Amino acid sequence: MRRRGFTLIEVIVCIAIGTSLATLATTTFLRMRATMRRVNARLEMHNTARFVFQRLRADLLAMQQDAALWLESDAGTGAGDATVRLVFLRGKTDTTDFSHDLEYGVYTTLNTDLVWAQWRWDQDTRRLCAGASSTVREWTMAADWTSPDGHNFRDRRFRNLPQPRRAAGVDCRTTLDDNRFGSPDPRDVGDFTDLDANTLPTTRGVTAMTIELVLADGSSVSVDGTADRVVALDGAFIDGRVTAAAAPHRRRPRLVRVRMTMHDAPTALTQDFAFSFATPDPLPGTP
């Protein structure tokens, strides 16, 4: 009996069908993978936004309304290097009550309830950064430093705690760095320099940022990095001594609104997020 094989046409048809099925399967797989990447990217952005919301909310709930506050915007050179920052004083739970070091025969208190907090957006790196100043800065003078009265402070230990400020001054850097001792030691830094060094990236891929403060008098101020602007707000008295219409407590934020845009480069996805945070009352019983 003579066996019959496949004809050339049958082979070509089988190859064509196989190729079509393989192409369809590959296309479907690539589309599904791209869809999953987009879903994962969007999920990651939402998780990141939730983290920002929770951390920023915790900071703002601890805001001290009796201290200075700054909302600043630096447009930079206009080549994508803008900066937006919010700086305020917040409460902090003590982690150290007393030191074990003796100075002048007594134990020295190291604890503090207050630290300066900063949220900063850097356009060039597309990062949202956050941080707080050190609860205490201690260092020993390593070089000769003679005071006007002729006393040399070499080998003497210095200690500097965050200093609360009611008057905001012209900007946060000038005001907060005013509490350095003025020695030549590089570790002798003010509150702003220390705060900026402790401000670390928390979120990447942020391409736009707007921070708006709704004040107690009903007005609002906002910055977004498109222009240079410094909003310096004085702290409010907490004992009711200020009652004038233009009192500092009427220029304190009652609501903080944050709008940010996140971008995922691999998937070309862009997502906008907006948050609103109520702040502590400026004064007990103040409307």
C-alpha positions as a Markdown table, in Angstrom:
| # | Residue | x | y | z |
|---|---|---|---|---|
| 1 | Met | 0.0 | 0.0 | 0.0 |
| 2 | Arg | 1.4 | 3.4 | -1.0 |
| 3 | Arg | 1.6 | 6.1 | 1.7 |
| 4 | Arg | 0.6 | 9.6 | 0.9 |
| 5 | Gly | 2.4 | 12.6 | 2.6 |
| 6 | Phe | 1.4 | 16.3 | 2.9 |
| 7 | Thr | 1.4 | 18.3 | -0.2 |
| 8 | Leu | 3.3 | 21.6 | -0.4 |
| 9 | Ile | 0.1 | 23.6 | -0.3 |
| 10 | Glu | -1.0 | 21.8 | 2.9 |
| 11 | Val | 2.3 | 22.5 | 4.5 |
| 12 | Ile | 2.1 | 26.2 | 3.6 |
| 13 | Val | -1.4 | 26.4 | 4.9 |
| 14 | Cys | -0.4 | 24.8 | 8.2 |
| 15 | Ile | 2.6 | 27.2 | 8.6 |
| 16 | Ala | 0.4 | 30.2 | 7.8 |
| 17 | Ile | -2.2 | 29.1 | 10.4 |
| 18 | Gly | 0.5 | 28.4 | 13.0 |
| 19 | Thr | 2.2 | 31.7 | 12.4 |
| 20 | Ser | -1.1 | 33.6 | 12.7 |
| 21 | Leu | -1.9 | 31.8 | 16.0 |
| 22 | Ala | 1.6 | 32.5 | 17.3 |
| 23 | Thr | 1.3 | 36.2 | 16.3 |
| 24 | Leu | -2.1 | 36.5 | 17.9 |
| 25 | Ala | -0.9 | 34.8 | 21.1 |
| 26 | Thr | 2.2 | 37.1 | 21.2 |
| 27 | Thr | 0.1 | 40.2 | 20.6 |
| 28 | Thr | -2.4 | 39.2 | 23.2 |
| 29 | Phe | 0.4 | 38.5 | 25.7 |
| 30 | Leu | 2.1 | 41.8 | 25.1 |
| 31 | Arg | -1.1 | 43.7 | 25.4 |
| 32 | Met | -1.9 | 42.0 | 28.7 |
| 33 | Arg | 1.6 | 42.6 | 30.0 |
| 34 | Ala | 1.3 | 46.3 | 29.1 |
| 35 | Thr | -2.1 | 46.5 | 30.7 |
| 36 | Met | -0.8 | 44.9 | 33.9 |
| 37 | Arg | 2.1 | 47.3 | 33.9 |
| 38 | Arg | -0.2 | 50.2 | 33.7 |
| 39 | Val | -2.5 | 48.8 | 36.4 |
| 40 | Asn | 0.5 | 48.2 | 38.7 |
| 41 | Ala | 1.9 | 51.7 | 38.0 |
| 42 | Arg | -1.4 | 53.3 | 38.7 |
| 43 | Leu | -1.8 | 51.2 | 41.9 |
| 44 | Glu | 1.7 | 52.2 | 43.0 |
| 45 | Met | 0.9 | 55.9 | 42.4 |
| 46 | His | -2.2 | 55.6 | 44.5 |
| 47 | Asn | -0.4 | 53.8 | 47.3 |
| 48 | Thr | 2.3 | 56.5 | 47.2 |
| 49 | Ala | -0.3 | 59.3 | 47.3 |
| 50 | Arg | -1.9 | 57.5 | 50.3 |
| 51 | Phe | 1.4 | 57.5 | 52.1 |
| 52 | Val | 2.0 | 61.2 | 51.4 |
| 53 | Phe | -1.5 | 61.9 | 52.7 |
| 54 | Gln | -1.1 | 60.0 | 55.9 |
| 55 | Arg | 2.4 | 61.4 | 56.7 |
| 56 | Leu | 1.5 | 65.0 | 55.8 |
| 57 | Arg | -1.7 | 64.8 | 57.8 |
| 58 | Ala | 0.1 | 63.6 | 60.9 |
| 59 | Asp | 2.5 | 66.5 | 60.6 |
| 60 | Leu | -0.2 | 69.1 | 60.1 |
| 61 | Leu | -2.3 | 67.8 | 63.0 |
| 62 | Ala | 0.7 | 68.6 | 65.2 |
| 63 | Met | 1.3 | 72.1 | 63.8 |
| 64 | Gln | 1.8 | 74.7 | 66.5 |
| 65 | Gln | -0.3 | 77.8 | 65.6 |
| 66 | Asp | 1.7 | 80.0 | 68.0 |
| 67 | Ala | 4.9 | 79.6 | 65.9 |
| 68 | Ala | 6.0 | 81.1 | 62.6 |
| 69 | Leu | 5.1 | 79.4 | 59.3 |
| 70 | Trp | 6.5 | 79.8 | 55.8 |
| 71 | Leu | 5.2 | 78.9 | 52.4 |
| 72 | Glu | 7.8 | 79.6 | 49.8 |
| 73 | Ser | 8.2 | 79.2 | 46.0 |
| 74 | Asp | 11.4 | 79.5 | 44.1 |
| 75 | Ala | 11.1 | 79.5 | 40.3 |
| 76 | Gly | 14.8 | 78.9 | 39.9 |
| 77 | Thr | 16.3 | 79.7 | 36.5 |
| 78 | Gly | 13.1 | 78.7 | 34.7 |
| 79 | Ala | 14.7 | 75.5 | 33.3 |
| 80 | Gly | 12.8 | 73.0 | 35.4 |
| 81 | Asp | 14.6 | 73.6 | 38.7 |
| 82 | Ala | 11.7 | 75.2 | 40.8 |
| 83 | Thr | 11.3 | 74.5 | 44.5 |
| 84 | Val | 8.2 | 74.7 | 46.7 |
| 85 | Arg | 8.5 | 74.4 | 50.5 |
| 86 | Leu | 6.3 | 74.5 | 53.6 |
| 87 | Val | 8.0 | 75.0 | 56.9 |
| 88 | Phe | 6.3 | 75.0 | 60.3 |
| 89 | Leu | 6.8 | 74.0 | 64.0 |
| 90 | Arg | 5.2 | 70.8 | 65.1 |
| 91 | Gly | 5.0 | 68.8 | 68.3 |
| 92 | Lys | 7.1 | 65.7 | 68.8 |
| 93 | Thr | 6.8 | 63.0 | 71.4 |
| 94 | Asp | 9.9 | 62.9 | 73.6 |
| 95 | Thr | 12.3 | 60.0 | 73.1 |
| 96 | Thr | 14.9 | 61.2 | 75.7 |
| 97 | Asp | 14.0 | 62.7 | 79.1 |
| 98 | Phe | 17.4 | 63.3 | 80.7 |
| 99 | Ser | 21.0 | 62.7 | 79.6 |
| 100 | His | 23.5 | 60.7 | 81.7 |
| 101 | Asp | 26.1 | 63.4 | 81.2 |
| 102 | Leu | 27.0 | 65.7 | 84.0 |
| 103 | Glu | 27.7 | 69.4 | 83.3 |
| 104 | Tyr | 28.6 | 71.8 | 86.1 |
| 105 | Gly | 27.6 | 69.0 | 88.5 |
| 106 | Val | 24.0 | 68.6 | 87.4 |
| 107 | Tyr | 22.2 | 66.4 | 84.9 |
| 108 | Thr | 21.3 | 68.3 | 81.7 |
| 109 | Thr | 17.9 | 68.1 | 80.2 |
| 110 | Leu | 17.9 | 67.1 | 76.6 |
| 111 | Asn | 14.2 | 66.6 | 75.9 |
| 112 | Thr | 12.1 | 68.9 | 73.6 |
| 113 | Asp | 8.5 | 68.6 | 72.4 |
| 114 | Leu | 9.0 | 70.8 | 69.4 |
| 115 | Val | 10.8 | 70.4 | 66.1 |
| 116 | Trp | 10.7 | 72.3 | 62.8 |
| 117 | Ala | 9.1 | 70.3 | 60.0 |
| 118 | Gln | 9.6 | 70.8 | 56.2 |
| 119 | Trp | 7.9 | 69.5 | 53.1 |
| 120 | Arg | 9.8 | 70.4 | 49.9 |
| 121 | Trp | 9.2 | 69.6 | 46.3 |
| 122 | Asp | 12.2 | 69.8 | 43.9 |
| 123 | Gln | 11.2 | 70.0 | 40.3 |
| 124 | Asp | 14.5 | 69.0 | 38.8 |
| 125 | Thr | 14.6 | 65.7 | 40.6 |
| 126 | Arg | 10.8 | 65.3 | 40.6 |
| 127 | Arg | 10.9 | 64.4 | 44.3 |
| 128 | Leu | 8.8 | 65.3 | 47.3 |
| 129 | Cys | 10.9 | 65.5 | 50.4 |
| 130 | Ala | 10.0 | 65.7 | 54.1 |
| 131 | Gly | 11.9 | 65.9 | 57.3 |
| 132 | Ala | 12.3 | 67.5 | 60.8 |
| 133 | Ser | 15.0 | 69.2 | 62.6 |
| 134 | Ser | 17.1 | 67.4 | 65.2 |
| 135 | Thr | 15.7 | 67.3 | 68.7 |
| 136 | Val | 19.2 | 68.3 | 70.0 |
| 137 | Arg | 22.6 | 69.1 | 68.4 |
| 138 | Glu | 25.7 | 68.5 | 70.4 |
| 139 | Trp | 29.3 | 69.0 | 69.4 |
| 140 | Thr | 32.7 | 69.9 | 70.9 |
| 141 | Met | 34.7 | 72.9 | 69.6 |
| 142 | Ala | 37.6 | 71.4 | 67.7 |
| 143 | Ala | 39.5 | 74.7 | 67.1 |
| 144 | Asp | 40.4 | 77.9 | 68.9 |
| 145 | Trp | 37.5 | 80.3 | 69.2 |
| 146 | Thr | 37.9 | 83.3 | 71.4 |
| 147 | Ser | 34.9 | 85.3 | 72.6 |
| 148 | Pro | 35.0 | 89.2 | 72.8 |
| 149 | Asp | 35.9 | 88.9 | 76.5 |
| 150 | Gly | 39.0 | 86.8 | 75.7 |
| 151 | His | 37.6 | 83.4 | 76.7 |
| 152 | Asn | 38.8 | 80.5 | 74.5 |
| 153 | Phe | 36.0 | 77.9 | 73.9 |
| 154 | Arg | 38.3 | 75.2 | 72.4 |
| 155 | Asp | 37.4 | 71.7 | 73.7 |
| 156 | Arg | 34.1 | 73.0 | 75.2 |
| 157 | Arg | 30.9 | 71.2 | 74.4 |
| 158 | Phe | 28.0 | 73.0 | 72.8 |
| 159 | Arg | 24.3 | 72.0 | 72.8 |
| 160 | Asn | 21.6 | 73.6 | 70.6 |
| 161 | Leu | 17.9 | 72.7 | 70.6 |
| 162 | Pro | 15.2 | 73.8 | 68.0 |
| 163 | Gln | 14.2 | 77.3 | 68.9 |
| 164 | Pro | 10.5 | 78.2 | 68.5 |
| 165 | Arg | 9.9 | 81.5 | 66.7 |
| 166 | Arg | 6.8 | 83.6 | 66.7 |
| 167 | Ala | 8.1 | 86.3 | 64.3 |
| 168 | Ala | 8.6 | 84.9 | 60.8 |
| 169 | Gly | 11.0 | 87.5 | 59.5 |
| 170 | Val | 11.7 | 87.7 | 55.8 |
| 171 | Asp | 12.1 | 84.0 | 55.1 |
| 172 | Cys | 12.6 | 80.7 | 56.9 |
| 173 | Arg | 16.4 | 80.4 | 56.1 |
| 174 | Thr | 17.3 | 83.8 | 57.6 |
| 175 | Thr | 15.0 | 83.4 | 60.7 |
| 176 | Leu | 15.7 | 79.8 | 61.6 |
| 177 | Asp | 19.5 | 79.9 | 61.1 |
| 178 | Asp | 19.8 | 82.8 | 63.5 |
| 179 | Asn | 20.3 | 80.5 | 66.5 |
| 180 | Arg | 23.8 | 79.2 | 65.5 |
| 181 | Phe | 26.5 | 80.2 | 67.9 |
| 182 | Gly | 28.6 | 81.8 | 65.2 |
| 183 | Ser | 31.7 | 79.7 | 65.8 |
| 184 | Pro | 34.0 | 78.5 | 62.9 |
| 185 | Asp | 33.1 | 74.8 | 63.6 |
| 186 | Pro | 31.3 | 73.3 | 60.6 |
| 187 | Arg | 28.9 | 71.5 | 63.0 |
| 188 | Asp | 27.7 | 74.8 | 64.4 |
| 189 | Val | 24.6 | 75.2 | 62.2 |
| 190 | Gly | 21.2 | 76.9 | 62.7 |
| 191 | Asp | 17.8 | 75.3 | 62.7 |
| 192 | Phe | 17.2 | 75.7 | 59.0 |
| 193 | Thr | 20.5 | 74.2 | 57.9 |
| 194 | Asp | 19.9 | 71.3 | 60.2 |
| 195 | Leu | 16.3 | 70.9 | 59.0 |
| 196 | Asp | 17.3 | 71.0 | 55.3 |
| 197 | Ala | 20.0 | 68.3 | 55.9 |
| 198 | Asn | 17.4 | 66.1 | 57.6 |
| 199 | Thr | 14.9 | 66.5 | 54.8 |
| 200 | Leu | 14.9 | 63.3 | 52.7 |
| 201 | Pro | 13.0 | 62.1 | 49.6 |
| 202 | Thr | 9.7 | 60.4 | 50.3 |
| 203 | Thr | 8.1 | 60.3 | 46.8 |
| 204 | Arg | 9.5 | 60.3 | 43.3 |
| 205 | Gly | 7.9 | 61.1 | 40.0 |
| 206 | Val | 6.1 | 64.3 | 41.2 |
| 207 | Thr | 6.1 | 66.6 | 38.2 |
| 208 | Ala | 3.9 | 69.4 | 39.6 |
| 209 | Met | 3.1 | 70.7 | 43.1 |
| 210 | Thr | 0.7 | 73.3 | 44.5 |
| 211 | Ile | 0.3 | 74.1 | 48.1 |
| 212 | Glu | -2.6 | 76.4 | 49.2 |
| 213 | Leu | -3.3 | 77.8 | 52.6 |
| 214 | Val | -6.8 | 78.9 | 53.5 |
| 215 | Leu | -6.4 | 81.4 | 56.3 |
| 216 | Ala | -8.6 | 82.1 | 59.3 |
| 217 | Asp | -9.7 | 85.5 | 57.8 |
| 218 | Gly | -11.1 | 83.7 | 54.8 |
| 219 | Ser | -8.3 | 84.6 | 52.4 |
| 220 | Ser | -6.0 | 82.1 | 50.7 |
| 221 | Val | -2.4 | 82.0 | 49.5 |
| 222 | Ser | -0.8 | 79.5 | 47.2 |
| 223 | Val | 2.5 | 78.7 | 45.6 |
| 224 | Asp | 3.3 | 76.3 | 42.7 |
| 225 | Gly | 6.9 | 77.0 | 41.7 |
| 226 | Thr | 6.1 | 79.2 | 38.7 |
| 227 | Ala | 7.1 | 82.4 | 40.4 |
| 228 | Asp | 9.3 | 83.5 | 43.3 |
| 229 | Arg | 7.1 | 84.1 | 46.4 |
| 230 | Val | 7.6 | 84.0 | 50.2 |
| 231 | Val | 4.5 | 83.9 | 52.5 |
| 232 | Ala | 5.8 | 84.4 | 56.0 |
| 233 | Leu | 3.2 | 84.2 | 58.7 |
| 234 | Asp | 3.8 | 85.2 | 62.3 |
| 235 | Gly | 2.7 | 82.9 | 65.1 |
| 236 | Ala | -0.6 | 83.6 | 67.0 |
| 237 | Phe | -0.7 | 84.2 | 70.8 |
| 238 | Ile | -2.4 | 81.4 | 72.7 |
| 239 | Asp | -3.5 | 83.5 | 75.7 |
| 240 | Gly | -6.0 | 85.7 | 73.9 |
| 241 | Arg | -3.9 | 88.9 | 74.3 |
| 242 | Val | -4.3 | 89.8 | 70.6 |
| 243 | Thr | -7.9 | 90.9 | 69.6 |
| 244 | Ala | -7.3 | 93.3 | 66.8 |
| 245 | Ala | -8.8 | 92.6 | 63.4 |
| 246 | Ala | -5.3 | 92.2 | 61.9 |
| 247 | Ala | -4.1 | 90.0 | 64.7 |
| 248 | Pro | -1.7 | 87.2 | 63.7 |
| 249 | His | -4.2 | 84.5 | 64.6 |
| 250 | Arg | -6.4 | 85.7 | 61.7 |
| 251 | Arg | -3.5 | 85.0 | 59.3 |
| 252 | Arg | -3.0 | 81.4 | 60.4 |
| 253 | Pro | -4.0 | 78.5 | 58.2 |
| 254 | Arg | -7.3 | 76.7 | 58.9 |
| 255 | Leu | -7.0 | 74.5 | 55.9 |
| 256 | Val | -4.1 | 73.2 | 53.8 |
| 257 | Arg | -4.7 | 72.1 | 50.3 |
| 258 | Val | -2.1 | 70.1 | 48.3 |
| 259 | Arg | -2.3 | 69.3 | 44.6 |
| 260 | Met | 0.3 | 67.1 | 43.0 |
| 261 | Thr | 0.8 | 65.4 | 39.6 |
| 262 | Met | 2.7 | 62.1 | 39.4 |
| 263 | His | 4.1 | 60.7 | 36.3 |
| 264 | Asp | 5.4 | 57.1 | 35.6 |
| 265 | Ala | 7.9 | 57.2 | 32.8 |
| 266 | Pro | 7.9 | 53.5 | 31.7 |
| 267 | Thr | 4.2 | 53.5 | 31.1 |
| 268 | Ala | 3.8 | 57.3 | 30.4 |
| 269 | Leu | 0.9 | 57.4 | 32.9 |
| 270 | Thr | 0.0 | 60.7 | 34.6 |
| 271 | Gln | -2.2 | 61.0 | 37.6 |
| 272 | Asp | -3.4 | 64.1 | 39.6 |
| 273 | Phe | -4.0 | 64.0 | 43.3 |
| 274 | Ala | -5.6 | 66.5 | 45.7 |
| 275 | Phe | -5.7 | 66.5 | 49.5 |
| 276 | Ser | -7.2 | 68.8 | 52.1 |
| 277 | Phe | -6.2 | 69.0 | 55.7 |
| 278 | Ala | -7.8 | 70.8 | 58.6 |
| 279 | Thr | -5.2 | 72.4 | 61.0 |
| 280 | Pro | -5.5 | 72.8 | 64.8 |
| 281 | Asp | -7.4 | 75.9 | 65.9 |
| 282 | Pro | -5.3 | 79.0 | 66.2 |
| 283 | Leu | -6.7 | 80.0 | 69.6 |
| 284 | Pro | -9.1 | 78.2 | 72.0 |
| 285 | Gly | -12.6 | 79.4 | 71.1 |
| 286 | Thr | -11.4 | 81.6 | 68.3 |
| 287 | Pro | -14.0 | 81.6 | 65.4 |
